[in-house]
Amino acid sequence: MTVISRFLEQAAQTPDALALTFLEGNRSWTYAELRAEVEGWAASLQDRGIGPGDRVSAVMDQRPESVLLHLALLQLGAVLHPIGTSATPAEVAGLIEDIEPSLVVGPGQDLGGTGRSDTPLPGEDDLACILSTSGTTGRPKGSLTTHGNLGANADALIEAWGISSSDTILHLLPLRSEEHTSELQ
């Protein structure tokens, strides 16, 4: 099961349950509120010409907009290429040159809108993300991640940690790849 289909199923089953909280700014969303906001972001991105398979590079930090963008892109079947805010302008330029995105989004950029997207949900074999490696052996390379890969990762975490629908998860890691992968070396 894909992450976006799991999210939409949970939103349909428990619309009034708490889905997301950001302590900074004291902002929270129920599943119904989050789904509506994600739908608006997806419609706004679609109005900008973003659809299935389109690559979107995003300089991301720990903001609600990063979560909304990621879920909206997953819903559209578009491909997220997250870039950490610690990347230098030269690194950002090189990554964007390699990825050739249809759209580049800056940190905290609000792409919210109203309406609903009209694209079918992506399948498990569709590309979901391109995560950049740290580039320690040369120039960073893109690692391709499918919707099925993300879903399998979610399934593994749910099983390993024994997560149930009554649990609350504290997430502190970056929502992008290169800043925490370089720390492992």
Beta strands, then each sheet from edge to edge (+ up, - down):
strand 1: 18-22
strand 2: 27-30
strand 3: 55-60
strand 4: 79-84
strand 5: 103-105
strand 6: 127-132
strand 7: 142-146
sheet 1: 1+ 2-
sheet 2: 4+ 3+ 5+
sheet 3: 6+ 7-
end
